[in-house]
């Protein structure tokens, strides 16, 4: 689904990502791990159109999307969540989810201004779909609460629901387990596997090794901007260089 080739990102001569290549295979859950400062989020931002690359190419379904604009990539089927929660806390849970649906609605400014029948039909469709996505993440019973009233872990789930409302082919998750307790992480693991079973390809950055190793089909490891290792979860987990760089081995 996504192929990055020799991606280089430099900031004033400092290489945050140094000629990294990965393949995100259709229908799989791909993990991207590494210590703080490894360049994971910068690389993630390149794929989702938040950060331009200095050199290299990024392809999506065989099309060159290098330095594409984020909203266009979303329309083409690439959705993401962010490391820092980015919700509208004063709006309801349902309204937050519906916001993700508006890249798929089919009415313009004047329909919205005058509340035309077409606009009302589209909004009802968006509401129905948003409720379905909230059900997937287990939040449909909290649809009328303000997003800011949700516990931290459930706010993470709401972000995933909003991303699902964009109808993605590829879902990029940036540290979705951050701040979650052990019980919430189990729920998250099951949810990510469920999303993959729906035919959505997943690329996930995560520091929690248990999460990555339990859900991933294939894992890439970054360190100091370079690609350090790749392979099946068990191969990566037993790689001496990964143990040294990431797990603190000797």
C-alpha positions in Angstrom: 0.0 0.0 0.0 2.8 2.4 1.0 6.4 2.3 -0.1 9.0 4.7 1.0 12.3 4.7 -0.8 15.5 6.3 0.6 13.6 9.1 2.5 15.9 11.8 3.8 14.7 14.6 6.0 17.1 17.3 7.1 16.7 20.3 9.4 19.5 22.8 8.9 22.0 20.1 8.0 20.8 17.7 10.7 19.3 14.4 9.4 16.2 13.5 11.3 15.5 10.7 8.9 18.5 9.2 7.0 17.7 7.3 3.8 15.0 5.1 5.3 13.0 2.7 3.1 10.0 0.7 4.3 7.1 -1.2 2.7 3.6 -1.2 4.3 1.9 -4.3 2.9 -1.8 -4.3 2.1 -3.9 -5.8 4.9 -1.1 -6.1 7.4 -0.3 -4.3 10.7 3.2 -2.9 10.4 5.0 -1.6 13.5 7.6 1.2 13.6 9.6 1.3 16.8 12.7 3.0 18.2 13.9 5.1 21.1 13.0 8.8 21.6 14.6 10.9 18.9 14.9 8.0 16.5 13.0 10.0 13.8 9.8 7.9 13.8 7.3 10.7 14.0 9.1 12.8 11.5 9.0 9.8 9.1 5.4 9.3 9.9 4.7 13.0 9.1 6.3 12.6 5.7 3.9 9.8 4.8 0.8 11.8 6.0 1.8 15.0 4.2 2.7 17.0 7.4 6.4 17.1 6.6 8.2 17.5 3.3 11.1 15.2 2.5 14.5 16.5 1.5 15.2 13.5 -0.7 13.6 10.2 -1.6 10.1 9.1 -2.8 6.9 7.9 -1.1 4.4 5.9 -3.1 0.8 5.0 -2.2 -0.9 2.3 -4.3 1.9 2.8 -6.8 1.3 6.5 -7.1 4.0 9.1 -6.2 2.6 11.1 -3.2 6.0 12.6 -2.2 5.3 15.9 -0.4 1.6 15.6 -0.9 -0.8 17.8 1.0 -2.3 16.2 4.1 -6.0 16.9 3.3 -5.6 15.5 -0.2 -3.9 12.3 1.1 -6.8 12.0 3.5 -9.3 12.2 0.6 -7.2 9.5 -1.2 -7.5 7.1 1.8 -4.7 7.8 4.2 -5.9 8.7 7.7 -3.9 9.3 10.9 -4.0 10.0 14.6 -1.4 12.1 16.5 0.9 11.5 19.4 -0.7 14.4 21.3 -4.5 14.1 21.5 -6.1 16.6 19.2 -9.9 16.6 19.9 -12.5 19.4 20.1 -13.0 19.0 23.8 -16.1 21.2 24.1 -17.9 19.3 21.3 -19.8 16.0 21.9 -18.2 12.7 21.2 -20.5 12.2 18.2 -19.7 15.6 16.8 -16.0 14.9 17.0 -16.5 11.7 15.1 -18.6 13.4 12.5 -15.9 15.9 11.8 -13.9 13.1 10.3 -16.8 12.4 7.9 -16.8 15.8 6.3 -14.1 14.9 3.8 -16.7 12.4 2.3 -19.8 14.6 2.4 -21.1 15.9 -0.9 -22.5 19.4 -0.4 -21.1 22.9 -0.7 -21.1 26.2 1.0 -24.5 27.4 -0.1 -26.2 24.1 0.8 -24.7 24.4 4.3 -25.7 28.1 4.5 -29.4 27.5 3.6 -29.8 24.1 5.1 -30.9 22.4 1.9 -32.5 18.9 1.8 -29.3 17.6 0.2 -27.3 19.0 3.2 -29.6 17.4 5.7 -29.5 14.0 3.9 -25.7 14.2 3.9 -25.5 15.1 7.5 -27.8 12.3 8.5 -25.6 9.8 6.6 -22.6 11.3 8.3 -24.3 10.9 11.7 -25.2 7.3 11.0 -21.7 6.4 9.9 -20.1 8.2 12.9 -22.3 6.2 15.3 -21.2 3.0 13.6 -17.5 4.0 14.0 -18.2 4.9 17.7 -19.7 1.4 18.2 -16.5 -0.2 16.7 -14.4 1.6 19.4 -16.9 1.0 22.1 -18.0 4.6 22.7 -21.5 4.7 21.1 -23.1 4.9 24.6 -21.1 8.1 25.3 -22.0 9.9 22.1 -23.6 12.8 23.9 -20.8 13.5 26.4 -18.3 16.3 25.7 -15.1 14.8 24.4 -13.2 16.5 27.3 -15.3 14.5 29.8 -13.9 11.2 28.5 -11.0 9.5 30.3 -7.6 9.8 28.6 -7.7 6.3 27.1 -11.2 6.8 25.7 -10.1 10.1 24.1 -7.5 8.0 22.3 -10.2 5.7 21.1 -12.3 8.7 19.9 -9.4 9.9 17.8 -9.3 6.5 16.1 -13.1 6.6 15.5 -12.7 10.0 13.9 -10.0 8.7 11.6 -12.1 5.7 10.7 -14.9 8.1 9.7 -12.7 9.3 6.8 -13.1 5.8 5.3 -9.3 5.1 5.1 -7.6 2.4 3.2 -4.5 3.0 5.4 -4.6 4.1 9.0 -1.5 5.6 10.6 -1.5 5.5 14.4 1.1 7.6 16.3 1.7 6.1 19.7 -1.9 5.1 20.3 -1.1 3.4 23.7 0.6 6.4 25.2 -0.9 7.1 28.6 -3.1 4.0 28.7 -3.2 1.6 31.6 -2.7 -2.2 31.1 -6.5 -2.8 30.7 -6.9 -0.1 28.1 -3.9 -1.5 26.2 -5.6 -4.8 25.9 -8.7 -3.1 24.5 -6.5 -1.2 22.1 -4.8 -4.3 20.9 -8.1 -6.0 20.1 -9.3 -2.8 18.4 -6.3 -2.5 16.1 -6.6 -6.2 15.1 -10.3 -5.6 14.5 -9.6 -2.7 12.2 -7.1 -4.8 10.2 -9.7 -7.5 9.9 -12.0 -4.9 8.3 -9.5 -4.7 5.4 -7.7 -1.5 6.6 -3.9 -1.5 6.4 -2.3 -0.2 9.6 1.0 1.4 10.3 1.6 2.1 14.0 4.4 3.8 15.9 4.6 2.7 19.5 7.0 2.7 22.4 5.3 -0.1 24.2 7.0 -3.3 23.0 4.2 -5.6 24.3 1.7 -3.7 22.1 3.9 -3.8 19.0 4.9 -7.5 19.4 1.3 -8.6 20.0 -0.3 -6.9 17.1 2.3 -6.5 14.3 2.8 -8.7 11.3 6.1 -7.0 10.5 8.2 -4.5 12.4 10.8 -1.8 11.4 13.2 -0.4 13.9 14.7 3.1 13.7 17.6 4.6 15.7 19.2 8.0 15.3 17.4 8.5 12.0 18.6 5.3 10.4 16.7 2.0 9.8 18.3 -0.3 12.3 16.4 -3.6 11.7 13.3 -5.1 10.2 11.6 -8.5 10.3 8.9 -10.5 12.0 8.2 -9.5 15.6 10.1 -12.4 17.1 13.1 -11.7 14.9 13.2 -8.1 15.9 12.7 -8.8 19.6 15.7 -11.1 19.6 18.0 -8.9 17.4 21.1 -8.0 19.5 21.3 -4.5 17.9 17.7 -3.8 18.8 18.2 -5.0 22.3 21.2 -2.7 22.7 19.6 0.4 21.0 16.0 0.1 22.2 15.7 -2.3 25.1 18.9 -1.2 26.9 20.8 -4.4 26.6 24.6 -4.6 26.8 
